[in-house]
Every structure is written in C-alpha cells, then in structure tokens.
C-alpha cells in the first residue's frame, strides 16, 4: 500500500480554500481524500470533513479537477454578481424615468392650472373694467359733483399703486374741490393748475369737469416727476410741485 501511494505522488494542499469556492468541488475533494486515506466515506461526511479540514492529502491528478471546479464556481459567482448589478442598474433607471415622467406630468398640470387662473383673472379684470367704465360714464355730464363722486372718478383714472400719492397732493392743494380757486395766484381746480387755463389742453370743460382736471393733473405729474408718487415725494420736500 505504501509503495502504491509513493508511485502515485501525493501532494498536500489546503482543502478549506477550495471548499469555500464550490460545494461540488468540496464533495469531490472529500471523496478523493477518503479514497487516498483508504477510509470509507459518504457525501455528507465528505462535505463536512472538507469544510472542517485544514490540510488533506490529495492525489496530484485530482488537483486539476478541484481547481477547474473552483474556477467554474468563481465564474458563476462573477456572472451572478454582474446580473445583480445589471438588474439594480435597470431598476434605478426605471425609477428615475418614472420620477421624471411624474414630474413632467405635474409641471404640465401646474402650467395648465396657472394658465386657466390667468385667463379667469383676465376675464374678471375685463368685466371690472367695463363696469368701472359704465360707472364713470354715469358720473360724467353732471352739473355738479360731490367729493365722493370726484374721488370715484379719480380711482378709475389713476393707476392703483399711484392713487394714494395723487390723493395726498389733491388733499393739500384743493381738498378735492374741483372748483377751488386761488384768487392771488390764479391756480384752479383739483390739482391747482397755474394758471387754470392750462387744463384746457385736456378738455374745454376744464372748469366744470373733474375728469378733465384729473386727466390733466395725471399727465403733468407723469411728465414732470415720472408718476404721482414722484410728484408727492417732491411736494413733501418743498410743499409745492
């Protein structure tokens, strides 16, 4: 028996390394170990022995089979890892695509909503403008105007963000009396144009129509100060404009 083993050249290798690589390789190694040692073995015992052994005697001819099995298992493991990575990448790409699609739909819905709201506001503003025009039209052509009526006309003619500045100046100049006259200087009307006849450029009825006086006063403030608020800033610093 000793002579037979010496004739076949037995090499010593670590079984544990190959056992980790492949269950099939472990079984093969365990079987070979059992034969080489002259001991009976079963598949279960061989696998357990292969997993627990540190060093075993394996015939040189069996090493190639064990190495091939190990390399095959490594290749299978690498292939499985590559498949897992590819699947993960595909899932991530699908997730991003779904998120982008959802965001695009949301953006489109928001844009459509904003457009609809803008159209509704425009309709409301147009209706309000028409209503205001009718209101002003109802006020015009009267023989006299109250302060409230004169202010209502001004609100329809002066931009909303400029009305208060315009009103501040008129408060100081005429207290909203469209017939206010300064005997010493000749200034006349809501904005105390000097002389009052200047307002004829806005209408021949400048003496009796507050709308004509407001039109002239707004043009004057815009031309000289850029806006009623610009005129009001100057007035505050100089008590005239």
NORGIUR-V275576 format. One record per pair of residues at least 24 apart in sequence whose ideal C-beta (glycine too) atoms are under 10 Angstrom apart, sorted by the first residue. I is the first residue (numbers start at 1). J is the second residue. D is the distance in Angstrom with one decimal. If there is no record, write none. Layout:
# NORGIUR-V275576
I_J_D, I_J_D
This chain:
# NORGIUR-V275576
1_38_7.2, 5_36_7.6, 5_37_9.9, 5_38_9.3, 5_57_8.6, 5_59_8.8, 8_36_8.7, 8_59_5.7, 8_60_7.6, 8_61_7.7, 9_59_7.6, 9_60_5.1, 9_61_8.8, 10_36_6.5, 10_57_5.0, 10_58_7.4, 10_59_5.8, 10_60_7.2, 10_62_9.9, 11_57_7.6, 11_58_6.4, 11_59_7.6, 11_60_5.0, 11_61_9.8, 11_62_9.3, 11_63_6.6, 12_55_5.8, 12_56_7.5, 12_57_5.7, 12_58_7.7, 13_55_7.7, 13_56_7.4, 13_57_8.6, 13_58_5.7, 13_60_9.6, 13_62_9.6, 13_63_6.6, 13_66_8.0, 13_67_9.6, 14_53_8.4, 14_54_6.8, 14_55_6.1, 14_56_8.0, 14_58_9.9, 15_49_8.2, 15_50_5.2, 15_51_8.4, 15_52_9.0, 15_53_4.6, 15_54_7.5, 15_55_7.3, 15_56_4.5, 15_57_9.7, 15_58_7.6, 15_66_8.7, 16_50_8.0, 16_51_7.4, 16_52_8.3, 16_53_6.6, 16_54_6.1, 16_55_8.7, 16_56_9.2, 17_66_9.7, 17_70_8.0, 18_50_7.9, 18_56_9.9, 18_58_9.2, 18_63_9.3, 18_66_5.1, 18_67_7.7, 18_69_7.5, 18_70_5.2, 18_73_9.2, 19_47_8.0, 19_49_9.4, 19_50_4.6, 19_51_5.2, 19_52_8.9, 19_53_8.0, 19_66_9.7, 19_70_9.4, 20_50_10.0, 20_51_8.5, 20_70_8.9, 20_73_9.2, 21_66_8.9, 21_67_9.4, 21_69_7.5, 21_70_3.9, 21_71_8.1, 21_72_8.9, 21_73_4.8, 21_74_6.2, 21_76_10.0, 21_77_8.4, 22_66_8.6, 22_68_9.8, 22_69_4.9, 22_70_5.7, 22_71_9.1, 22_72_7.1, 22_73_3.6, 22_74_8.4, 22_76_8.6, 22_77_9.4, 23_47_7.1, 23_50_9.3, 23_51_9.5, 23_69_9.4, 23_73_8.3, 24_66_9.8, 24_69_5.5, 24_70_9.5, 24_72_8.4, 24_73_7.5, 25_50_8.5, 25_65_8.1, 25_66_5.4, 25_67_8.6, 25_68_8.5, 25_69_3.6, 25_70_5.4, 25_71_9.6, 25_72_8.4, 25_73_6.7, 26_50_4.2, 26_51_6.6, 26_53_9.9, 26_66_9.1, 26_69_8.8, 26_70_9.8, 27_69_9.2, 28_58_9.6, 28_62_7.3, 28_65_6.1, 28_66_6.2, 28_68_9.9, 28_69_6.3, 29_53_8.7, 29_56_7.1, 29_58_6.5, 29_62_7.6, 29_63_9.6, 29_65_8.9, 29_66_5.5, 29_69_8.7, 29_70_9.8, 30_56_8.4, 31_62_9.1, 32_56_8.4, 32_57_9.0, 32_58_5.5, 32_59_6.4, 32_61_9.2, 32_62_4.5, 32_63_9.3, 32_65_8.4, 32_66_8.0, 33_57_6.9, 33_58_6.5, 33_59_9.6, 33_62_9.2, 35_59_8.3, 35_62_9.2, 36_62_8.4, 129_156_9.0, 132_156_4.8, 132_157_9.6, 136_211_7.2, 139_210_8.8, 139_211_8.0, 140_205_9.7, 140_209_7.3, 140_210_9.2, 140_211_6.0, 140_212_9.7, 141_205_9.6, 141_209_8.6, 141_211_9.9, 142_208_9.3, 142_209_9.1, 142_210_9.6, 143_208_7.9, 144_178_9.2, 144_179_8.8, 144_208_8.4, 144_210_10.0, 145_176_9.5, 145_177_9.8, 145_178_6.4, 145_179_9.4, 145_208_9.1, 145_209_8.6, 145_210_5.4, 145_211_9.1, 146_176_9.2, 147_175_7.9, 147_176_4.5, 147_177_7.6, 147_178_9.1, 147_210_9.8, 148_176_8.9, 149_176_9.9, 149_178_9.8, 149_210_7.9, 150_174_9.8, 150_176_5.5, 150_177_8.4, 150_178_5.8, 150_190_7.2, 150_210_4.5, 150_211_8.8, 150_213_8.9, 150_214_8.1, 151_176_6.2, 151_210_9.2, 151_214_9.9, 152_210_9.9, 153_178_9.5, 153_209_9.3, 153_210_5.7, 153_211_5.2, 153_213_9.7, 153_214_6.4, 153_215_9.9, 154_190_8.1, 154_210_7.6, 154_211_8.5, 154_213_9.5, 154_214_5.1, 154_217_9.0, 154_218_8.8, 155_214_9.9, 156_211_8.9, 156_214_9.3, 157_210_9.8, 157_211_6.9, 157_214_5.2, 157_215_6.7, 157_217_9.7, 157_218_6.6, 158_214_7.3, 158_217_9.3, 158_218_6.2, 158_221_9.6, 158_228_6.7, 159_218_8.9, 159_222_10.0, 159_227_8.3, 159_228_8.3, 159_229_9.8, 161_227_8.9, 161_228_9.4, 161_229_7.8, 162_218_8.3, 162_221_8.4, 162_222_9.1, 162_227_5.6, 162_228_4.4, 162_229_5.8, 162_230_9.3, 162_231_9.5, 162_232_9.0, 163_228_7.7, 163_229_9.8, 164_228_8.5, 164_229_8.2, 164_232_8.4, 165_221_8.4, 165_225_9.7, 165_227_7.4, 165_228_4.2, 165_229_3.9, 165_230_8.1, 165_231_7.0, 165_232_3.9, 165_233_8.1, 165_235_9.0, 165_236_10.0, 166_190_9.4, 166_191_8.6, 166_214_8.2, 166_217_7.3, 166_218_7.0, 166_221_7.1, 166_227_9.1, 166_228_4.0, 166_229_8.4, 166_231_8.0, 166_232_7.7, 167_228_8.6, 167_232_9.2, 168_228_8.6, 168_229_9.2, 168_231_9.4, 168_232_5.3, 168_235_7.6, 168_236_8.5, 169_217_8.0, 169_221_7.7, 169_228_6.9, 169_229_9.9, 169_231_6.2, 169_232_5.7, 169_234_9.7, 169_235_5.7, 169_236_9.7, 169_241_6.6, 170_210_10.0, 170_213_9.4, 170_214_8.6, 170_217_7.7, 170_228_9.6, 172_232_9.5, 172_235_7.1, 172_236_9.7, 172_239_8.2, 172_240_9.5, 172_241_9.5, 173_217_9.0, 173_235_8.8, 173_240_9.1, 173_241_8.6, 174_213_9.1, 176_210_8.6, 177_210_9.5, 178_206_9.6, 178_207_8.7, 178_208_7.8, 178_209_7.8, 178_210_4.0, 178_211_9.3, 178_212_9.2, 178_213_5.7, 178_214_8.7, 179_207_7.7, 179_208_7.9, 179_210_9.2, 179_213_9.8, 180_213_10.0, 181_207_9.5, 188_213_8.5, 189_213_4.3, 189_214_9.2, 189_216_8.1, 189_217_7.9, 190_214_6.5, 190_216_9.2, 190_217_6.3, 191_216_7.2, 191_217_3.4, 191_218_8.7, 191_220_7.0, 191_221_8.1, 191_228_10.0, 191_231_9.3, 191_241_8.8, 192_217_9.0, 192_240_9.2, 192_241_9.5, 193_217_7.3, 193_220_7.5, 194_240_9.7
